[in-house]
Amino acid sequence: MIARLTASRDRGLKVIAFCVALLVGAAPGVLAADFLSGTWTSGEGAAALTYVFKMSGDRFTGIVCGPCDNPATVFEIEDGSMVAADRAVFFVRHEGTGRDRVEASIARNALTLSVRAEANPGAVPVSRALIRVVPSFELVPKSLPAPTSAPGPASASSFVEGRWVSAGRTAQQNWILKVRDGRIWGLVCGPCTPAVVTMIDGRIAGDTITFYINHIDTPPDAARQGIQRNVMTGTIGAGVNANVMRFTWVREQASGQGGEIVMFGPLR
């Protein structure tokens, strides 16, 4: 009798453990597939928009641009959150004019957006359809360390914000740099087509800038695991060198891969 009760109890404990494992696996940001991170595009020609999303757990950030080599048409995606496996909400900040609230319906290779001004909840939303630049991409989860430098003075933004250019292997590289509260964000592209737009994020501390170039799905690379980041460290120019910034870069967790980049700007 005791043996039967013990066996029954053990089976019950195994069932409970199995159910707990299922619940943990279903929790947002734990083992859920990340079908959002990466590059998406909408429209053609002058009306084309490029979106880049970067997920962390069930929260995400990003950028939207179009054209992507013009600082006036590069905007930050903030306060993004997954509200279901196939639905998300985020905000696009337009400097000086408030934010757009965006509801997103997510499919494997398509996003449907419903966009309206955050300050006008009664407005009729604008619908926008996006497709993946790299079809069927799914980000492999991988933990990433955060920037370690502390925020610097807000006045540094006046020397940094705008479009900078540098030489590239096949085309001129365009760097759109923006600053808010000691954070630096923006993009690099060259040529500035959706397939090569790459999101950047980091910090300014005094006259030193440190930021990441986040290679998520573009350019396509079958060997890439998780987000592949290049770490850029540079110094804000001064005096006769105020229009020049010199950076060193290294590929994170890949010894021996790196180099130097000289940027000229900002081009107003």
N, C-alpha and C positions, 0 to 999 in steps of 0.2 A: 504493500500500500504506500509506504513512504517512498519507495523507488518510483512508483507511478506519479506521485505528487511532485517529486523532484524533477522528473522528466517533463511533466506538463509545465512546471514553472520555467524550466530552461527554454522550452519552445516559446512560451509567452514572452520571455525576455528577448529572444531572438527576433520575434515579430515586431516588438516595440523598437528595437535597435534599427531594424530594416526601415520601419516607417519614419523614424527620426532622420535616417540617412537620406531618404527620399525628400523630406521636407527641406533639409539643408541644401541638397542639390538643386532644389527648385527656388531657393532664395535668390533675389535679384543680386547680380554682381558677383555671385560665388562661382557657379558653374554654367550660368546661362550663356548661350551663344551670343557673341557681339556682332550683330549684323549692321550696326550703325557706324562704327568708327571707319574713317576713310574719306574718300573724295567722291562727291556727287555733283552733277551738273544739270542745269535747266536752261532751255532756250538756245537760240543760235545767234551768231553775229553780235551786234552791239548790245542786244538784250540778254546775252548769255550771262548766267550767274554760276559761280563755283562755290560749293559749300565743303568745308572740311570739318569733321567731327572727331573728337578724341574722348573716348569713354574711360572713366575710372569708377569701378563698381557700378552703381546705378545712376551716377551723375556724369555729366559731360560738358565740355567746353568746345570752342571752335572758332572758325572765321567764315565770313561770306564775302565774296568780292566779285566785281564785274564792272569794268575791266579790272584785272588784278594787278596792273602796274601803275595804278592811280591811287594815291593815298585817300582821296576824297570818296572813293567807292570801295573801300576796305573796311568792314565792320566786324565787331567782336560778337561772338555767340556766348551768352552767359546764362547762369542759373538753369542749365539743362538737366532734366531728370526723366527717367523712364517711369511711366505710370502703369504700364503693362508690358508684356513681352513684345507687343507689336505697336505700342503707342508711346509717344514722348511729347514733352512740352519744353520749349526753350524761348529765350528772348534775344533779339538782335538789337544792340545799342547803336543808335544814330546820334553822334555827338551833337549836342545842342538842341535836338528835336525829340528827345525821349526814346522809347523802345517800342519795338514790335513784339507782340506775343504770338508765338507760332505753335500750333498743334500739328504733330507729325504722325502719320500712319505709315508703318514700316512693313515692307515686304522684302523678299530676298534680294531683288535688284531694283526696287522702286520705292520712292518716298513720295507721299502726297502731303503737301503742306497746306495749312489753313492759316492765313496771316492777317492780323489786324493790329491797329495801334493799341498799345497797352492802355493809354489814357482814354480810349473811346470804346468801352466794352459793347456798346450797342451797334458799332459799325459792321457793315456787311464784310465778312472775311474775303480775302483774295485767295483763290486756289492756285497752287503751283505744283507741277509734277517734276520730279527729279529722277535721274537714273544714275546707277553706279558707273564711275569711270573705269574701274576694274571689275568686270562682271563676277558675281558669286564670291566676292572676297569676304572672308570671315577672319577677324582679328584673333590671333592666338593669345590668350591671357598671359601677361608677364609683368611682374611688379617692377616699378621704376622709381628710383630715388628722386626726391624733390630738390630743387635748387637750394644751395646752402648759403648764398650771399644774402645779406640783409638789405632792405630797401634803402635807396639813397635819396638825396634831396629832390623834391619835385621840380626844381628849376632846371635840372639836367635835361628835361624833356625838350626844352626849346633848342637844344643843340643836336638832338637826335632825331626827333620826329620828322618824317617825310620819306622821300624815295632816294635810296642810295643805289649806286651801281658798282659792279666789279666785273673783272674778266672771268669768263667761264670756259670750259673745255670746248663747247660747241656753239655757245651763244652768250651774249651779255646777260649777267645775272642782275635782276632787279630785286632790291630789298625794301619792303615797306615796313618801316619801324614806327611803332606808336607806344606811348608811355602813359600809364595810369597808376598812381599810388605806388611808385617804385617798381611796378611791373613793366616789362617790355613785352610786346606781342606784335604779331603781324605775319608776314609771309616772305618767302623767297620764290622766285620763278624766273625762268629764262630758257626758251621763250615762254610767255605767260599763258599757256594753254592749260586746260584742266588736268592733263596727264602729268604735269610737272609742277603744279602749285603745291608748295609745302608750307605747313603751318610752323611758326616759331613762337616760343614763350620763354621767359626768363626774368632776370632782375637787373636793376641798376643800383650799384653801391658806390657813391661818390662819383669818380670819373671812370669807373670800371663797369663794363657790361658783360654779363654772362647769360647766354641763352642757349636753348636747344633747337636744332632743326629736327623736326619730327617726321621721319619717313614711315608712313603707315602702310598705305597700299600703292603709292606712286613714288618713283617709277616702279612698275611691277617687278617683283623679284621672288622667284619660287623658293629661294633659300632663306628668306627673311623670317625670323621668329619674333612675334610681338612687334612693338614699335622700335625701329632702329633709329637711334638718336646720335647726331653729331653735336658735340659740346663746343660752343664758340665763346672765346674770351677775348675782349678787346678793350681799348682805352679811347675815351672821347678826346678828340683833337682840341687844341687850343692855339690861340694866336694865329700865326701864318699857316698852321696845319689844322685849322678849325674845320676845314672841309674834307679832312681825311681821317678815317678810322682804320686801324690795323688790328686784325684778329688772328689768333691761332685757333685751330680746330683739331679735335681728336674724335675718333669714333668711339663712343662709349663701350666699354668692356671689350675692346679690340686693340691690344697694344700694337704700336708701330704704325697705325693708320692715322694720318693727320696731315696738316700743312698750314699754310698761311694765306690770308685773304686781305686785300687792301680795298676798302670801299671809299667812294667819292660821293659827296653830297652835302646836305640834302638838296635835292633838286625840287624847287618849289613850283 
